[in-house]
Amino acid sequence: MKQFQFVYHDSETFSEELSDFRCWCQEHRITKKMFQIYSEELEPEVLQTVCAAVEEIFPDTPYMGCSTSGNIVDCRMSGNITVICTVFELPSTQVKVFQYDLSLQPVEHITEQILEKAEENPWVKAIEMFFTIPEGSTTRFCDGLKGIRPDIQIFGGVACSDDITSDDSCVFSKGAGVSKRSIVILFYGGEDFHVESINVTGWKPLGRKFHVTRSNGSILQELDGIPAYDVYRKYLNIRNDENFFYNTLEFPLFYEHNDTTILRTPVASNEDGSITMTSDMDIGSVVRISYGDPGTIIESIKQDSRKIAEFSPDLLHIFSCAARRTFWTTKEPTYEIYPFREISASSGFFSHGEFLRTGGNLNQHNVTLVIAAMREGEKKSAVPAEPSPGENSLSKVPLVSRLATFISMTSLELEDINRKLEQANEKLKTAAIIDGLTGLYNRTEIQDRIASAIAGGSDRKISLIMLDIDNFKQVNDTYGHQAGDAVIMGLANLLNSEKSDYMRNVSSGRWGGEEFMMLLYDTDLSAASCIADLIRQCFANTDFPAIRPQTVSLGVTQARADDTLDRLCTRVDEALYKAKKNGKNQVVVI
């Protein structure tokens, strides 16, 4: 594969350059090639003129293109309208271009067609995409391509314009024309075609974590229960106005999705405090505001450039977010990609969003650099990556990085303190309602639950079972308090098991000493009596090592329409008293 580039200035000069190139192709017997056109100019008439010149001189050659926020050739900025011709040197290499109009058919139909065409062409190894700025989320499109063959790599970019805050964008291809609502798809492949793709961010999380507590597709409504916009206002002092998109570009949300790190920038802020994102944000996702760290970016680039150099590509296709172009304010816009310059020829553009398939999932990224490395045939000798100019000047940690580290560490410490406070509060809440020995509810809590149950005023059948361990004082006097606690725990464990084994709607509590109370919902007197007798039998058969078998007496009653808490508890206590008086180890129902 070889790359040839042209910069369009005027129709006449461009046609002459293409004619000269056609002669060169004929001399070198080049038959397989394709054109890609990157344009900061969005006027359809201008783009049609460029396309017409290509079609006139190369009528059988496919082409595709898109609008951009800046064009890249050999890791440097190129002209406003840059035309790239890729020449394929091996006969086995194949390419096909398709364009789909998003205004004419649903996204699901488009992804189905892409999957079908990929199956029809088993030679396909990579799919490159140019996507106009979507009106909504790209999640359905990305999810729709999950079924594509796992060995196919997918990469590309969202078309843009020189005004990165604008929604204007277009794509075009041979036979389909210029469109503001379309996707252009390019299939690459063949027996001798090889491809590898990567993405680089270099953005680091800043400050505390937030949970997505409310969202609707790509509309991020709440973070930690507050309007999503308020997070940007509070922590970055960004206003909810027409400059919101531009001001948040360098502070995307950082989170994990599909087992990969995603940066997601807001597209717009809304009057209700919600934020429109480029893709869906699932409820429960944990996000953090992030910032660009120059040292991390350069170090990531160095590592990935070595990986790409080892692949030994013929050429690179580069998709870099327009936000990254604005990030390097004191350096060239392509500063960060200099290490790739000596590896191979390259071309690409600054985009509104980037696509990359990772682990079988296609994701749309923001503020990300995506690079696809391609070659025909076997590896050639690897070329070492070139260091970035002025790389040593980054060895001193910038002030912003140090401040960000300080903020992040402080936030982590606060999060740890808050977590410990939450755990302590949970323990206090538990201690306030749970009996320390048995793990059952304490008397106050079980009383409150009984009061709530009878105050409901519903037709639910509410019953109580009151229990008292027989001759418990003798156990303590004969065997000691440790043995007494073991007997109490024996009954408590039985009541705990009751909640799962016999009834779903039951609350059990320690009433005091060796007395216990059970609150049974949706249980009438007859059923409660049966349950009480079952408990009596189970406890009598419970083995207490070194202690003789123990028994329990039980009183049972059902709540009546005119019952108060005192009246109901007094009645069940009377039933228990009769069970004790009548000889113990029995159930009495009132």
TASUL-V61165 format. One record per pair of residues at least 6 apart in sequence whose C-alpha atoms are under 6 Angstrom apart, sorted by the first residue. I is the first residue (numbers start at 0). J is the second residue. Records with the same first field share a line. If there is no record, write none. Layout:
I: J / J
This chain:
0: 86 / 87 / 88 / 313
1: 85 / 86
2: 84 / 85
3: 83 / 84
4: 82 / 83
5: 81 / 82
6: 78 / 80 / 81
7: 13 / 80
14: 52
31: 87
32: 85 / 86 / 87
33: 60 / 61 / 62 / 84 / 85
34: 62 / 83 / 84
35: 62 / 63 / 64 / 82 / 83
36: 64 / 81 / 82
37: 64 / 65 / 66 / 80 / 81
38: 66 / 67 / 79 / 80
39: 66 / 67 / 68 / 79 / 160 / 161
62: 172 / 173
63: 171 / 172
64: 170 / 171
65: 158 / 169 / 170
66: 158 / 159 / 160 / 168 / 169
67: 158 / 159 / 160 / 349
68: 159 / 160 / 161 / 349
69: 348 / 349
70: 76 / 77 / 348
71: 77 / 346 / 347 / 348
72: 345 / 346
73: 340 / 344 / 345
74: 337 / 340
75: 333
91: 189 / 190
92: 188 / 189
93: 187 / 188 / 189
94: 186 / 187
95: 185 / 186
96: 184 / 185
97: 183 / 184
98: 182 / 183
99: 181 / 182
100: 180 / 181
101: 180 / 181
106: 140
110: 143
114: 147
122: 188 / 189
123: 187 / 188
124: 151 / 187 / 188
125: 151 / 152 / 153 / 186 / 187
126: 153 / 185 / 186
127: 153 / 154 / 155 / 184 / 185
128: 155 / 183 / 184
129: 155 / 156 / 157 / 182 / 183
130: 157 / 158 / 182
131: 157 / 158 / 168 / 169 / 180 / 181
132: 157
136: 217 / 277 / 278
137: 278
138: 278
141: 361
145: 360
149: 359
153: 355 / 356
154: 354 / 355
155: 353 / 354
156: 318 / 350 / 352 / 353 / 354
157: 350 / 351 / 352
158: 168 / 350
159: 168 / 350 / 351
168: 179
169: 178 / 179
170: 177 / 178
171: 177
191: 375 / 376
192: 375
193: 373 / 374
194: 372 / 373
195: 371 / 372
196: 370 / 371 / 372
197: 369 / 370
198: 368 / 369
199: 367 / 368
200: 367
201: 295 / 296
202: 290 / 291 / 292
203: 289 / 290
204: 287 / 288 / 289
205: 288 / 289 / 407
206: 406 / 407 / 410
207: 410
208: 286 / 287
209: 222 / 223 / 285 / 286
210: 222 / 223 / 283 / 284 / 285
211: 222 / 282 / 283 / 284
212: 221 / 222 / 223 / 224 / 282
213: 220 / 221 / 282
214: 220
216: 279
217: 275 / 276 / 278 / 279 / 280
218: 274 / 275
219: 273 / 274
220: 226 / 227 / 273
221: 227
226: 272 / 273
227: 273
228: 272 / 273
231: 237
244: 266 / 267
248: 322
250: 289 / 290
251: 262 / 263 / 264 / 288 / 289
252: 262 / 263 / 287 / 288 / 289
253: 261 / 262 / 286 / 287 / 288 / 289
254: 260 / 261 / 286
255: 261
262: 364 / 365
263: 365
265: 275 / 276
266: 275 / 276
267: 274 / 275
268: 274
304: 339 / 384
305: 384
308: 342 / 381 / 382
309: 381
311: 378 / 379 / 381
312: 372 / 373 / 374
313: 343 / 373 / 374
314: 343 / 344 / 345 / 373
315: 345 / 371 / 372
316: 345 / 346 / 347 / 370 / 371
317: 346 / 347 / 370
318: 347 / 348 / 368 / 369
319: 349 / 350 / 368
320: 349 / 350 / 351 / 352 / 366 / 367
321: 349 / 350
322: 366
324: 332
337: 387
338: 384 / 385 / 386 / 387
339: 384
342: 382
352: 364 / 365
353: 363 / 364
354: 362 / 363
355: 361 / 362
432: 440 / 441 / 444
433: 439 / 440 / 441
434: 440 / 441
437: 488 / 491
439: 508
440: 508
441: 508 / 509
442: 509 / 510
445: 508
450: 564
459: 521
460: 521 / 522 / 523
461: 519 / 520 / 521 / 522 / 557 / 558
462: 519 / 556 / 557 / 558
463: 517 / 518 / 555 / 556
464: 516 / 517 / 554 / 555
465: 515 / 516 / 553 / 554
466: 514 / 515 / 552 / 553
467: 513 / 514 / 551 / 552
468: 513 / 551
469: 550 / 551
474: 483
475: 483
498: 505
504: 520
505: 518 / 519
506: 517 / 518
507: 516 / 517
508: 515 / 516
509: 515
510: 516
524: 557
539: 549 / 550
550: 584
551: 584
552: 578 / 583 / 584 / 585
553: 575 / 586
554: 571 / 574 / 575 / 586 / 587 / 588
555: 571 / 588
556: 571 / 588 / 589
574: 587 / 589
578: 585 / 587
